[in-house]
Amino acid sequence: MHSGLAIRPARPGDESVLFEMIRELAVFEQLEHLVTGSADGLARDLFGTAPRAEALLAELDGSAVGFALFFSSYSTFLTRAGIYLEDIYVRPAARGRGTGRALLAAVAGVAVERGAGRLEWAVLDWNEKAIGFYEHVGAERLREWQLCRITGERLEKLSRLSETP
């Protein structure tokens, strides 16, 4: 790890730089068209009265260079809480300096400290560099599982199915 690298919990006031990096991540993943949120929404969900997620910020010599955003999950099979890593991102200029490893290790530390049964995340199938990194640090890819998602109008439609007898 680079000697000027620090990992710390995000705090109020960090939402703008975090959201800036979320946009950078979306551009990298070619998913910028899906970014509809805001720094204000992020602040509400990270630092409001009922936080829905947490974030760690990586700083290199005092400048924000990466983040990890995660939230609690639950394993019915383990009957234990877990942590789901929604996003981890390191700015290009800070890559190859141990920043990603430090962020991932810090999230793993949170999981262990809280007695979590597992730490999970998803990775895009074309992101071979990330896949290699994750496998190198000991992650197992669950090839038999497929991620399912429902959003927007389809989510609304599904929610109305419970209204009919």
C-alpha positions in Angstrom: 0.0 0.0 0.0 1.2 3.5 -0.9 2.4 5.3 2.2 0.2 8.4 1.5 -2.9 6.2 1.1 -5.7 6.5 3.8 -9.0 4.7 3.9 -11.7 6.3 6.0 -15.5 6.1 6.4 -17.3 8.7 4.3 -18.8 11.5 6.2 -21.2 14.4 5.4 -19.6 16.6 2.8 -18.1 13.7 0.9 -21.2 13.1 -1.2 -20.2 15.4 -4.1 -16.8 13.7 -4.6 -18.4 10.3 -4.1 -21.1 11.0 -6.7 -18.4 12.4 -9.1 -16.6 9.0 -8.8 -19.9 7.1 -9.3 -20.3 8.9 -12.6 -16.7 8.1 -13.5 -17.4 4.4 -12.7 -20.6 4.5 -14.8 -18.6 5.9 -17.8 -16.0 3.2 -17.4 -18.7 0.5 -17.3 -20.5 2.1 -20.3 -23.6 2.6 -18.1 -23.7 6.3 -17.7 -27.2 6.4 -19.2 -28.4 4.6 -16.0 -27.2 7.3 -13.6 -30.3 9.1 -12.5 -29.4 9.8 -8.9 -27.7 12.8 -7.3 -25.2 13.8 -4.6 -28.2 14.9 -2.5 -29.8 11.5 -2.8 -26.5 9.9 -1.9 -26.1 12.2 1.2 -29.7 11.3 2.3 -29.0 7.5 2.0 -25.5 7.6 3.5 -25.8 10.2 6.2 -29.6 10.6 6.9 -31.6 9.5 9.9 -32.0 6.0 8.4 -28.8 5.3 6.5 -29.3 2.7 3.8 -25.7 2.2 2.8 -22.2 3.0 3.9 -19.1 4.1 2.0 -15.4 4.1 2.5 -13.3 6.8 0.8 -9.7 6.2 -0.3 -7.5 9.3 -0.2 -4.0 9.5 -1.7 -2.0 12.4 -0.2 -5.3 14.0 0.8 -7.1 13.7 -2.6 -10.0 11.3 -3.1 -9.0 8.5 -5.4 -11.5 5.8 -4.8 -14.4 4.5 -2.9 -16.3 1.4 -1.8 -20.1 1.5 -1.2 -21.8 -1.3 0.6 -24.8 -2.3 2.7 -26.0 -5.1 4.9 -27.4 -8.2 3.4 -28.7 -11.5 4.9 -28.0 -15.1 4.2 -30.9 -17.4 5.1 -28.7 -20.4 4.6 -26.1 -19.1 7.1 -28.7 -17.3 9.2 -26.2 -14.5 9.5 -25.9 -11.0 8.2 -23.5 -10.3 5.3 -22.2 -7.3 3.4 -23.0 -6.6 -0.3 -20.4 -4.5 -2.0 -22.4 -2.4 -4.5 -19.5 -0.6 -6.0 -15.7 -0.3 -5.7 -13.9 2.2 -7.8 -10.3 3.5 -8.1 -9.5 6.5 -10.3 -7.2 5.6 -13.2 -4.2 7.7 -11.9 -4.3 5.8 -8.6 -4.6 2.3 -10.0 -1.7 -0.2 -9.5 -0.8 1.3 -6.2 -2.7 -1.0 -3.8 -5.7 1.3 -3.5 -8.3 -1.3 -4.7 -6.8 -4.0 -2.5 -6.8 -1.6 0.5 -10.5 -0.7 -0.1 -11.5 -4.3 -0.5 -9.6 -5.3 2.6 -11.2 -2.5 4.6 -14.7 -3.7 3.6 -13.7 -7.2 4.5 -12.5 -5.8 7.9 -15.9 -4.3 8.4 -17.6 -7.6 7.6 -15.3 -9.6 10.0 -15.8 -7.0 12.7 -19.6 -7.3 12.4 -19.5 -11.1 12.3 -20.8 -11.2 8.7 -21.1 -14.6 7.2 -20.1 -13.4 3.7 -19.0 -10.5 1.5 -20.5 -10.5 -2.0 -20.5 -8.4 -5.1 -21.1 -8.6 -8.8 -18.6 -7.9 -11.6 -19.2 -7.3 -15.3 -18.3 -10.4 -17.4 -16.1 -8.3 -19.7 -14.0 -6.7 -16.9 -11.2 -9.3 -17.0 -8.8 -7.1 -15.1 -11.3 -6.8 -12.2 -12.1 -10.5 -12.4 -8.4 -11.4 -12.2 -7.9 -9.1 -9.2 -10.9 -10.5 -7.3 -9.8 -14.1 -8.0 -6.3 -13.2 -6.9 -7.5 -11.9 -3.5 -9.5 -15.1 -3.0 -13.0 -14.4 -4.4 -14.9 -17.3 -5.9 -17.0 -16.6 -9.0 -20.4 -18.2 -8.7 -21.0 -19.0 -12.3 -24.2 -20.9 -11.7 -25.9 -17.8 -10.3 -27.4 -15.1 -12.5 -28.2 -11.6 -11.3 -31.9 -10.6 -11.7 -33.1 -7.0 -11.7 -36.4 -5.2 -12.0 -36.7 -1.4 -12.1 -38.9 1.5 -13.1 -42.2 0.7 -14.7 -41.8 -3.0 -14.4 -41.2 -2.7 -10.7 -44.3 -0.6 -10.4 -46.3 -3.2 -12.4 -45.0 -6.1 -10.2 -45.9 -4.2 -7.0 -49.5 -3.9 -8.2 -49.9 -7.6 -8.5 -50.2 -7.8 -4.8 -53.3 -5.6 -5.0 -55.4 -8.1 -6.9 -57.2 -11.0 -5.0 
